[in-house]
Structures are given as structure tokens and as C-alpha cells.
Amino acid sequence: MSHTLGIRQAQKQKTRQALMDAALRLLEDQSLSSLGLREVTRAAGVAPTAFYRHFRDTADLGVALVEETLGSLHATIGEALGDSRDERRIDRTVALIAALVRDSPAHVRFVARERHGGVQPVREAIGAQLRLFAAEVAAAFAREPESAGWKENDLLMLAGVYVDHMVMTASALLEAGPEEAERIGSLARRQLRLVSLGRKHWLDG
């Protein structure tokens, strides 16, 4: 009996992933607000009724794509932030962004487009993930001597700058060729070093 349940669960997960993969392919050329349920099920090769066994609607599917894109990055970013040396942390952060764009361009394009898109639950899900990233960056900064005397809100503000910069760099890399990508990566590292320098002198004034 448990073996049968295991097979059914695996098939259910396979169908759910097929729907998400099909939606992501379709979203290469359109926004989520214009995506139709039947369009997704046809591309996934399943009946329209099967959709509702996995998602309430296309907005719910979009939220799942946000989680798939950003939710799995927290541990990796945490590792990059764990290095207290600014130069090393900046290099690892930019390398992480470049690898994400290289390996999952459709996911990155989806988040970049829908961050300010017309589907509210998806916008909110992206915003929640980015705020969580900012809180994790702020917590890493708070452990360092340069942050002595900083207020929590100031740390969150600085962390938000880091996260926004990561998103902008990812968006720029999406459309870049190899030579342009190298220039964007170099510029991103220089800009983050400038933010880091400003942090060290924030309280001087």
C-alpha cells in the first residue's frame, strides 16, 4: 500500500513540476497576467482539470515559481555572507548572481518582470523574499565591528541597497553577451565596494 502511495505521490509531483516548467517556458515571451490556464496545461500535456489538483489559479502557480526561484537561494547567500572579508564576500555575491543568471535565465527573467507586474500575490511573494534576503544581510552586517553603534533600521536600509543591487545586476546580466557580462560583473563589484566603504564611515558625520 505504501509503495502505491509513493508512486502516486511521485506522479503528482511530476505533474506539478511539468506545469511549472511549462509556465516558465511560456513566460519567456509574456507576462503572468496574460497567461491562460489552458495554455499552460496544453504545453504541459495534461488535462485542464489536472491543474486544480496542484494550483488554485495562475497566480498561485506564479507564487510557486517565486519560491522555486528565490526560496532555495537563502542557504547559498548565507554562505557568501558568512565570509566577513568584504572583498571575498563581494566576489562571492557577484559570482552567485552570475551563476544564477547563467544556469536559470528563465527564472531570473520571470522574477525581474513580475517584481513590478500586475499579479498582486506574485508581487507580494517576490517582495517578501527580497525583504527576507535583506534581513539576512542585515543580520550578517550586525555581527561585524564596522556596524558597532548602527541602528537596526540603518542596517536594514544598507542591506536593502545590497539586495536591490543584486537584483539590478541580475537583470543587466540577462541581456548581456560574454564581454558585456564581464564588464557588468566588474562594475557590480566596484559599486558594492563603494557601499562597503560608505558603511565604514557612516557614523563619522
Order of alpha helices (4+ residues) and beta strands (2+ residues): alpha-alpha-alpha-alpha-alpha-alpha-alpha-alpha-alpha-alpha
